[in-house]
């Protein structure tokens, strides 16, 4: 699931809707890449091609009309997966002026950032159990610990940034963290001095508890990240169960925060999942997660453009609820997907949402041919507003997935 799993980079809601005696202006500003195609629908009218001004889409919603739709295609044409050469992604947002009037959307992958060479020496000999050392991102820059000072030369995003120096254990948990603040890249990190990790850099175990895990679901696990005000993300734990490892108190500065994501899935219906996310938590400390009521859904009736039925009472009476339906299929080395997201204000109590046919508008995706295997996902999220996550809220979602053959 995309936005309903707490991902970032969706729409960020602005102020409320306008007056009822004059049109309401709604704007969507795209960052990253420029969409290759944009279309809009006002009320129940037809979808029509739209254009951007300075990467901003402006809609005028007439008095007496509240609902609208924005559809766009991003230039995601560089597949990262093996044997995938082309990815076509269509996004459809079904919203209301009651959701806000100003939004920001990330379209595709941002332009490749300039990188520079950073050098640093790291000594992790004082950290028990260390097997790897990482500078910057844990994944691409992970280096085996050899038991002696490592001299590293690596590519990082150019500019002035925070950079994390991390010692990782055999179980992939972060054992020690030193955050180098305001480092200039390219250049020598830490003023050219070695980073010697010691007891004061070691992470601190913190408890995790879960409630409302129903029978038939697997034991939950949690991902924990530390986010600095300077923009570095430290992956502390990938699949923590009863505890995570917090950064040492000496590394904490104003503006830093934690992000947590707890999840579990049904062992009897493996496609059924539940998620609880805390995108911005100050101070860390023990964490507790309460899961929602499960949602069992067999999926939409097989069709080129299916109708999803979001009949679920688990979030009744709550605000900021969105429904998301996704279909995806492959053809040779290409992957196509359509992602539809609807706000509760747009739904106004209705449970069914149909993916629209935009293939008649230049730049949009044609339905898959008969006989194609369609993979679908469906999710309902609370604490999400038109694709965005309120950083101060807890995000809770339920989801299902499956596949069918297009008739």
Buried (B, 14 or more C-beta within 10 A) or exposed (E): BBBBBBBEBBBBBEEEBBEEEEBBEBBBBBEBBBBBBBBBBBEEEEBEEBEBEEBEBBBEBEEEBBBBBBBBBBBBBEBEEEEBEBBBBBBBBBBBBBBBBBBBBBBBBEEEEEBBEBBBBBBBEBBEEBBBBBBBBBEEBBBEBEEEBBEBEBBBBBBEBBBBBBBBBEEBBBBBBBBBBEBEBBBBBBEEEEBBBEEEBBBEEBEBEBEEBEEEBEEBBBBBBBBBEBEBBBBBBBEBEEBBBBBBEEBBEEEBBBBBBBBBBBEEBEBBBBBBBBBBBEEBEEBEBEBBEBBEBEBBEEBBBBEBBBEBEBBEEEEBBBBBBBBBBBEEEBBBBBBBBBBBBBBEEEEEBEBBBBEEBEBBBEBBEEEBEBBBBBBBBBBBBBBBBBBEBBBBBBBBBBBBEBE
